[in-house]
Amino acid sequence: QVQLVESGGGLVQPGGSLRLSCAASGSIFSINSMGWYRQAPGKQRELVAAITSGGSTNYADSVRGRFTISRDNTKNTVYLQMNSLKPEDTAVYHCNVDGRLSTKQAFRSWGQGTQVTVSS
């Protein structure tokens, strides 16, 4: 009922930048938190950054100061600006959105993932 479409991944050299986008669509009544997780080969999925409906943000220690999460509530879209990328940032990045389909029904959806590869 809620679809997430991610874009912006790719191959970048160390020190480079990428911007990820994730647009939510469907029968959405409201959106609470929007965030980005990542999963590297052989590792567990981890939170990268999240942002609440009020604009409060939370970052993993490993990306704080390099990544910036933002959202456009008019477009139900969340962004992740990634600067000073490092090889250890290489992973599949997944968008996550939670909200409500109605006053009585909540939802939590995941995007299909977009590959980010940092390599020279």
C-alpha positions as CSV (number, residue, x, y, z in Angstrom):
1,Q,0.0,0.0,0.0
2,V,3.0,2.3,0.5
3,Q,5.7,2.2,-2.1
4,L,9.2,3.6,-1.7
5,V,11.3,4.5,-4.7
6,E,15.0,5.1,-4.1
7,S,17.5,6.7,-6.3
8,G,21.0,8.3,-6.3
9,G,23.3,5.4,-5.6
10,G,26.4,4.6,-7.6
11,L,30.2,4.4,-7.7
12,V,32.2,7.2,-6.3
13,Q,35.8,7.7,-5.4
14,P,36.9,8.2,-1.8
15,G,36.3,11.8,-0.7
16,G,33.4,12.1,-3.1
17,S,29.8,12.9,-2.6
18,L,26.4,11.3,-3.4
19,R,22.8,12.2,-2.7
20,L,20.2,9.6,-2.1
21,S,16.5,10.2,-2.5
22,C,13.5,8.2,-1.4
23,A,10.0,9.1,-2.4
24,A,7.0,7.5,-0.7
25,S,3.6,7.1,-2.4
26,G,0.3,5.4,-1.8
27,S,-2.5,5.7,0.6
28,I,-0.6,7.7,3.2
29,F,-2.4,9.5,5.9
30,S,0.7,10.8,7.7
31,I,4.4,10.1,7.9
32,N,6.3,10.0,11.2
33,S,9.9,9.0,10.9
34,M,11.9,8.6,7.7
35,G,15.4,7.2,7.7
36,W,18.2,5.4,5.9
37,Y,19.8,2.1,6.9
38,R,22.7,0.3,5.2
39,Q,23.9,-3.2,5.0
40,A,27.4,-4.2,3.9
41,P,28.3,-7.7,2.8
42,G,28.6,-10.0,5.9
43,K,27.3,-7.4,8.2
44,Q,24.0,-6.6,9.9
45,R,21.8,-3.8,8.7
46,E,22.5,-0.6,10.7
47,L,20.9,2.8,11.1
48,V,22.6,5.5,9.2
49,A,20.4,8.5,9.9
50,A,16.8,9.3,10.7
51,I,14.5,12.3,10.8
52,T,11.2,12.8,12.6
53,S,8.2,14.7,11.3
54,G,9.3,17.7,13.4
55,G,12.8,17.7,11.9
56,S,14.8,16.1,14.7
57,T,17.7,14.1,13.4
58,N,19.7,11.1,14.6
59,Y,23.0,9.9,13.0
60,A,25.3,6.9,13.4
61,D,28.6,8.0,15.0
62,S,30.4,6.8,11.9
63,V,28.7,9.3,9.6
64,R,28.0,12.3,11.8
65,G,29.5,15.4,10.3
66,R,29.7,13.8,6.9
67,F,26.1,12.9,6.1
68,T,23.0,15.1,6.3
69,I,19.5,13.8,6.3
70,S,16.6,16.0,5.2
71,R,13.0,15.7,4.1
72,D,10.4,17.4,2.0
73,N,7.0,16.8,3.6
74,T,5.2,18.2,0.6
75,K,6.7,15.5,-1.6
76,N,6.9,12.7,1.1
77,T,10.6,12.4,0.2
78,V,13.7,11.9,2.3
79,Y,17.2,12.7,1.2
80,L,20.6,11.7,2.4
81,Q,23.5,13.9,1.4
82,M,26.7,12.0,1.7
83,N,30.0,13.8,1.7
84,S,33.6,12.8,2.3
85,L,32.7,9.2,1.4
86,K,35.0,6.4,2.6
87,P,35.4,2.9,1.4
88,E,33.8,1.7,4.6
89,D,30.6,3.5,3.5
90,T,30.2,0.9,0.8
91,A,26.8,-0.9,1.3
92,V,23.3,-1.2,0.1
93,Y,21.3,1.7,1.4
94,H,17.7,1.2,2.3
95,C,15.1,3.8,2.9
96,N,12.6,3.3,5.8
97,V,9.4,5.2,6.4
98,D,6.9,4.7,9.2
99,G,3.5,6.5,9.5
100,R,-0.2,5.9,9.3
101,L,-2.6,4.8,6.6
102,S,-5.5,6.1,8.7
103,T,-6.1,7.1,12.3
104,K,-6.2,3.4,13.2
105,Q,-3.7,1.8,10.9
106,A,0.0,2.3,11.1
107,F,2.6,1.2,8.5
108,R,6.3,0.7,8.1
109,S,7.8,0.3,4.7
110,W,11.3,-0.5,3.3
111,G,12.8,0.5,0.0
112,Q,14.3,-2.0,-2.3
113,G,17.8,-0.7,-1.7
114,T,20.4,1.3,-3.7
115,Q,24.0,0.3,-4.0
116,V,26.7,2.8,-2.9
117,T,30.2,1.8,-3.7
118,V,33.2,3.9,-2.6
119,S,36.3,2.8,-4.4
120,S,39.3,4.3,-6.3
